[in-house]
Amino acid sequence: MKSIETQRLIIRELDMSDAKRLSEYRNKREVAYYQSWWRYSYNKAVKRIEYCLAHPFNGTKGSYQLGVVLKKNNYLIGDYFLEVIEPASVTVGYTFDSDFWHFGYATESFKVLLDILKNEYKFKRVFAHVYSDNFRSIRLLERMGFIQYEKSIVMGDIGFKLDL
Ligand SMILES: CC(C)(COP(=O)(O)OP(=O)(O)OC[C@H]1O[C@@H](n2cnc3c(N)ncnc32)[C@H](O)[C@@H]1OP(=O)(O)O)[C@@H](O)C(=O)NCCC(=O)NCCS
C-alpha cells in the first residue's frame, strides 16, 4: 500500500527499523492487556516485520500490518492489523502506544484508513472484535460508526461491523 497522510500522521508499511519501537509499545502491560499476546519481544517484532515486508497490503486474502508514525519525526506510535478473509470484508485491529493515547491519533488515522479501504480497495464491510470492558476501543469504533452485531458471553467479546 502506498503511504497515507493525515493531518498529523502517516500510515505506512512497516520496515525493519520499526522493530524496536513495535516491540517496545506492544510489550507494555496496558497495551497488551486486551490483546492476543502478553509479551511482545524484539524477536517477535522482527519476525512479524519480515512477514510484512514479504506481504505488503494489496487488498487480497491474507493478514497485514501497517505502521502509524508521527509526520513530524517518523516516530512509530501504533499499528493497524488487517485481515482479509473474503473479498468484500476486512477485519481490523489497532494498537497504539499508551504514551500516545487520548490525542485523537487513532480517530484521525482510522477515519482515513476506512476511506481508503472503501474507495481504493472497494471493501464493503469492516469487522472488529473487542472485549466488552475495553471502553477506549469501543468508543473509537462507535465514533467511526461501527455497530454491535454479536456478543459472546463465553469469550466476553463483542463483534462490531461497519458497512462502508
Ligand atoms: C483502542 C485505542 C487505540 C484507543 O486509543 P485512544 O487514545 O482512546 O483513541 P484516540 O487516539 O482516537 O483518542 C480519542 C480520545 O482523545 C480525545 N482527544 C484529545 N485530543 C483530540 C484530538 N485532537 N482529536 C480527536 N480526539 C482528541 C478524544 O476526546 C477522545 O477521548 P474519549 O475517548 O475520552 O472521548 C488505544 O486505547 C489502544 O491502542 N489500546 C490498546 C490496544 C487495544 O486494546 N486495541 C484494541 C483491541 S480490540
The ligand as an SDF file (V2000), in Angstrom:
LIG
                    3D

 48 50  0  0  0  0  0  0  0  0999 V2000
   -8.0090    1.4730   21.4390 C   0  0  0  0  0  0  0  0  0  0  0  0
   -7.0640    2.6630   21.3730 C   0  0  0  0  0  0  0  0  0  0  0  0
   -6.4190    2.7370   20.0110 C   0  0  0  0  0  0  0  0  0  0  0  0
   -7.8590    3.9390   21.6380 C   0  0  0  0  0  0  0  0  0  0  0  0
   -6.9670    4.9900   21.8730 O   0  0  0  0  0  0  0  0  0  0  0  0
   -7.4970    6.4590   22.2270 P   0  0  0  0  0  0  0  0  0  0  0  0
   -6.3160    7.2430   22.5940 O   0  0  0  0  0  0  0  0  0  0  0  0
   -8.6380    6.3540   23.1740 O   0  0  0  0  0  0  0  0  0  0  0  0
   -8.1020    6.9580   20.8250 O   0  0  0  0  0  0  0  0  0  0  0  0
   -7.7920    8.3080   20.0850 P   0  0  0  0  0  0  0  0  0  0  0  0
   -6.3530    8.4260   19.8070 O   0  0  0  0  0  0  0  0  0  0  0  0
   -8.6920    8.3650   18.9280 O   0  0  0  0  0  0  0  0  0  0  0  0
   -8.1910    9.4230   21.1490 O   0  0  0  0  0  0  0  0  0  0  0  0
   -9.5440    9.7080   21.3850 C   0  0  0  0  0  0  0  0  0  0  0  0
   -9.6870   10.4490   22.6810 C   0  0  0  0  0  0  0  0  0  0  0  0
   -8.8070   11.5730   22.6900 O   0  0  0  0  0  0  0  0  0  0  0  0
   -9.5490   12.7760   22.8420 C   0  0  0  0  0  0  0  0  0  0  0  0
   -8.8390   13.7950   22.0390 N   0  0  0  0  0  0  0  0  0  0  0  0
   -7.8950   14.6180   22.5310 C   0  0  0  0  0  0  0  0  0  0  0  0
   -7.3900   15.3890   21.5460 N   0  0  0  0  0  0  0  0  0  0  0  0
   -8.0410   15.0410   20.4110 C   0  0  0  0  0  0  0  0  0  0  0  0
   -7.9540   15.4800   19.0640 C   0  0  0  0  0  0  0  0  0  0  0  0
   -7.0800   16.4300   18.6710 N   0  0  0  0  0  0  0  0  0  0  0  0
   -8.7350   14.9030   18.1370 N   0  0  0  0  0  0  0  0  0  0  0  0
   -9.6140   13.9460   18.4930 C   0  0  0  0  0  0  0  0  0  0  0  0
   -9.7380   13.4850   19.7720 N   0  0  0  0  0  0  0  0  0  0  0  0
   -8.9500   14.0330   20.7190 C   0  0  0  0  0  0  0  0  0  0  0  0
  -10.9500   12.4370   22.3980 C   0  0  0  0  0  0  0  0  0  0  0  0
  -11.8950   13.2830   23.0120 O   0  0  0  0  0  0  0  0  0  0  0  0
  -11.0880   11.0030   22.8550 C   0  0  0  0  0  0  0  0  0  0  0  0
  -11.3890   10.9340   24.2190 O   0  0  0  0  0  0  0  0  0  0  0  0
  -12.5870    9.9970   24.7790 P   0  0  0  0  0  0  0  0  0  0  0  0
  -12.3570    8.6020   24.2770 O   0  0  0  0  0  0  0  0  0  0  0  0
  -12.4410   10.1280   26.2440 O   0  0  0  0  0  0  0  0  0  0  0  0
  -13.8460   10.5600   24.2220 O   0  0  0  0  0  0  0  0  0  0  0  0
   -5.9490    2.5310   22.4580 C   0  0  0  0  0  0  0  0  0  0  0  0
   -6.5620    2.5580   23.7140 O   0  0  0  0  0  0  0  0  0  0  0  0
   -5.1230    1.2530   22.3420 C   0  0  0  0  0  0  0  0  0  0  0  0
   -4.2570    1.1420   21.4920 O   0  0  0  0  0  0  0  0  0  0  0  0
   -5.3330    0.2770   23.2720 N   0  0  0  0  0  0  0  0  0  0  0  0
   -4.5090   -0.9070   23.3700 C   0  0  0  0  0  0  0  0  0  0  0  0
   -4.7560   -1.8680   22.2650 C   0  0  0  0  0  0  0  0  0  0  0  0
   -6.1960   -2.2740   22.1770 C   0  0  0  0  0  0  0  0  0  0  0  0
   -6.8670   -2.5060   23.1760 O   0  0  0  0  0  0  0  0  0  0  0  0
   -6.6430   -2.3940   20.9360 N   0  0  0  0  0  0  0  0  0  0  0  0
   -8.0000   -2.7780   20.6390 C   0  0  0  0  0  0  0  0  0  0  0  0
   -8.1490   -4.2430   20.6520 C   0  0  0  0  0  0  0  0  0  0  0  0
   -9.7750   -4.6070   20.0580 S   0  0  0  0  0  0  0  0  0  0  0  0
  1  2  1  0
  2  3  1  0
  2  4  1  0
  2 36  1  0
  4  5  1  0
  5  6  1  0
  6  7  2  0
  6  8  1  0
  6  9  1  0
  9 10  1  0
 10 11  2  0
 10 12  1  0
 10 13  1  0
 13 14  1  0
 14 15  1  0
 15 16  1  0
 15 30  1  0
 16 17  1  0
 17 18  1  0
 17 28  1  0
 18 19  1  0
 18 27  1  0
 19 20  2  0
 20 21  1  0
 21 22  1  0
 21 27  2  0
 22 23  1  0
 22 24  2  0
 24 25  1  0
 25 26  2  0
 26 27  1  0
 28 29  1  0
 28 30  1  0
 30 31  1  0
 31 32  1  0
 32 33  2  0
 32 34  1  0
 32 35  1  0
 36 37  1  0
 36 38  1  0
 38 39  2  0
 38 40  1  0
 40 41  1  0
 41 42  1  0
 42 43  1  0
 43 44  2  0
 43 45  1  0
 45 46  1  0
 46 47  1  0
 47 48  1  0
M  END
$$$$
